[in-house]
Amino acid sequence: MTPELIREMPAEGVLLLRLNRPEKRNALTTPLLQAIAAALDGANGDDSVRVVVVTGDDKVFAAGADLDELAASTNADTIENPRFQAWARIRACAKPMIAVVEGWCLGAGLELMMRADLVVAGVGARFGQPETNLGIMPGAGGTSVLPRLVGRSLAMEMVLTGEPISAHRALAAGLIARTVPDGGALSAALALATSLASRAPDALRTAKASILAADDQPLRHQLISEREAFVSLLSSAEKQEGIAAFREKRSPRWE
């Protein structure tokens, strides 16, 4: 049986995860989310992995939750069920994560994309939270993470109308980081991932954690946390190597 999540190492330090349910437009079942979470758990503990890239195919990143699974769900489901736990593990990925979007990115697919730190998309990509069309609402970040990324007004429009937005509007709103010609998102993302993998890994992880913490703390607390994280790196071997390499006009060698 063909796996629903394909793992590859296309470049040194880069783990590529491919969603592989083309017949279901990469709809995110709980087992698929658990597989993604397990892959990210493994990446967190693997020093050979420095950056993770998550992609779908050339027509769809992920078109939402699996409708059969959704239809069978009721309000008797516990909040902290296996699906919720998988989402939490995905969000806990400590290493830089890049999402690659070509075509459609909807519902739970958009919520998965928003777990990434950077998004590279084809110019024809479309992004939406259409859950209200099904009589429900987003349940994994569409009403909590999305407003933090694009602002209250656009989040309201996307969730309440269920209408998708273009890659151009997503870029302008800060939902994605880069657009490229259609068909070129994966190669562009892998080039970006390879560049990140060549940088100081502890510094990248610490910087990512500090940026994410800004969502959860008042500014005065975050400024202290940021300073503490900064100071924690001052005696690191990475700092010593980075400064030595700069002075010696050579590429750093990260251990």
N, C-alpha and C positions, 0 to 999 in steps of 0.2 A: 504494500500500500504506500502511495506517495505521501510523505509527511506534509502536514498542513503548515509547518514552519521549517524552512530550509536554512541551515546555518553554513556560512562560508567565511573564509579568511582571504579576501581578495588582495590584501596588502598587509605588510608587517604592522602589527598593532591594531588592525581594523577588523572587527567582527561585523559581518553583514547578515541580517535576519530578513528573510523574504517570506511575507505572508503568501500562502499557497493554497487558496480555496477559490480558484478562478470560476468554477461553476456556481459559486455562491457569492461572487463579487467580494471575496475576502471578508465576508461577514464574520464578526468576532464572537465565536462561541466561548463559553467559559473554559473548556479545555484548551482552546487556542490561546486565550489570555494567560492561562496557567503556564503554557509552554513558553510564551514570551517572558513571563515573570521568571521562570526557571533559567532561561538563557541569560537573563540579566543578572540574576543571582550568581550564576557561574562566572559571568564577566567581572562582577565586583571582586571576586576572589582570585582572579587569574591575571597575573602581572603581564602576561603576553598580550592581553587585550587592553588597549588604551582608549579606544573610541568605538562606539556602537552605531551602526547605520541600520535603520529599519525602513523597508520598502514594500510596496505591493507589486503591481505590474503596470504595463503601459496604459491601461484603461481605468484602473481604480486602485487607490490605496486601500481603503476599506469602506464599504457602503453602509456600515452600521452594525448593530447587534444582529444575531441570528434570529429571524422571525419565528421559527419553530420553537426555539427556546423561550423567546419572549412571550409567545402565545400561551405557553404552559405555566408561566410565572403568575403568582398571585400575591396579594398583600400579606399572606401568611409567611412569605419568605422572610428570613431574618435579615437585618440590615448588614451585619458583618458576616455575610455568607461567603463561600469560596470565590465568587466573582469579585466581591468587594475586596477581599484579601489579595487577589491577584492584581487588582488595580493599585493597591497600596504598595505592593512589592515593585511594580513597574515604576511608580513614582520615586521609589527609593534607590533607583539606579544612581550610583555615585559617580560614574564616569560620563564624559560628554556623550550625548546621544543626538544623532541627526536623523530626521525623518525625510523621506523622499516621496514626493507626491506627483503623480501624473494622473490626469483625469479626475475622477470623483473622490471626495473625502468627506464622508457624511456621518452624522450621529456618533456612535461609539468610535468610528474611525477617526473623526476629528478629535475626540477626547483622547484617543491614543496618540495622535499626532501632537497634541498639546503637552504630552508628557516629555516630548523631545525638547532639547535645548536650542536646536537650530532646525529650520525647515527649508529645504530646497525644493522648489516646485516648477513644473512646466507652466508656461504662460497660459495654457488652456485649462489648467486645473480649476476645480470648483469646490467650495468649502461650505458646509451647511450643518445645521442642527434641526432636522425635520421632524423630531419626535412628536411635536404637537399635532402633526398631521395624522398620527396614529392614536391620538387620545392620551398620550403620556407626555413626559418631559425628560430632558436629559438627566442622567443620574450618575455621571462619572466625571464631572468637570464642566459641562456645558453651561451651568448657571453659576459656577463658582470660579473656575479658572478663566473661562472665556472673558468675563467682564474685566478681569485684571489685565488681560492682554490687549483687548481692543476697546475697552471703555464700556460704560453702562448702556449708552444709546445704541451702539451697533450690536451689542450682545442682545439687547431687547429685540431689536429688529430681526436678528437671525433666529432667535428662539421662538418668538411669538408668531412670526409669519411663516417660519419654516423654509424661507427662500434662501437658496445658496448665494454666495458672493463669488466674484471673480478673483483670480490670482492677483490681478492689479490692485483691487480694493483690499485684499488680504495683506498685501505687501505694504500698502499705504497705512493700514491700521496697525501694523506691527504683529500680525498673526503669524506671518512667515518672514524668513530672513532674506531669501534670494529667489528671483525667478530667472529661468533660462528657457531657451527654445524648447518646445515640446519634444520629448524623446531624449533630452540631454540631462535630465535631472539626476539620474543615478550616477553618471560619469562625473558630473560636477560635484555631487555630494561625496563621492569617493575621493576626489582630489582634495576636497576640503578636509575630509577625515584623515587622509594621509598627512596633510599639513599639521593638523592638530596632534596626530600621533607622534610627530617629531618634536613636540614641545614638552616642557617639564610636566610629567604626569601628576605629581602631588600638588603642584601649583594649580593645575587645571581643575582637579577635584575640589580643592579648597575654595577656589574662586567660584565654581559652580554652586557649591553648598552655600556660600555667602550670598550670592545673588538670589537663590531660592528662598533663603531665610528672610529676605526683605519682604516677601509676601505675608509673612506671619508675625512680624514684630513692628512695634512703633519705631519711627525713625531714630529716636534717641537711643533705644536699645540696640537697634541694628548697627548704629555707628560704633558702639562699644564692641559688639560681636565681630564686626568687620575688622576692627583694630586688633582684637585678640587673635583672629585668624591670620592677619598679616604678620603679627609678631611671632606666631608659631612657626612661620617659614624662615625667619631671619637666620637661624642657626642650621638650616638644612644643607645637606650636601648639594641639593639642586641649586640653591642660591649661590653657593661657592662656585659650582661648575658654570652656572650661567654668567656670572661676572667674569670669571677667568676666560671663558670662551669669547666674550665680548671684547675684553682687553687684548686677547691674542688674535683677534680677527679670524676665528675659526668657528665651525659648527659645534654646538654643545653636544656632549656625550652623556645622555641621561641613563643612570643605572636604575 
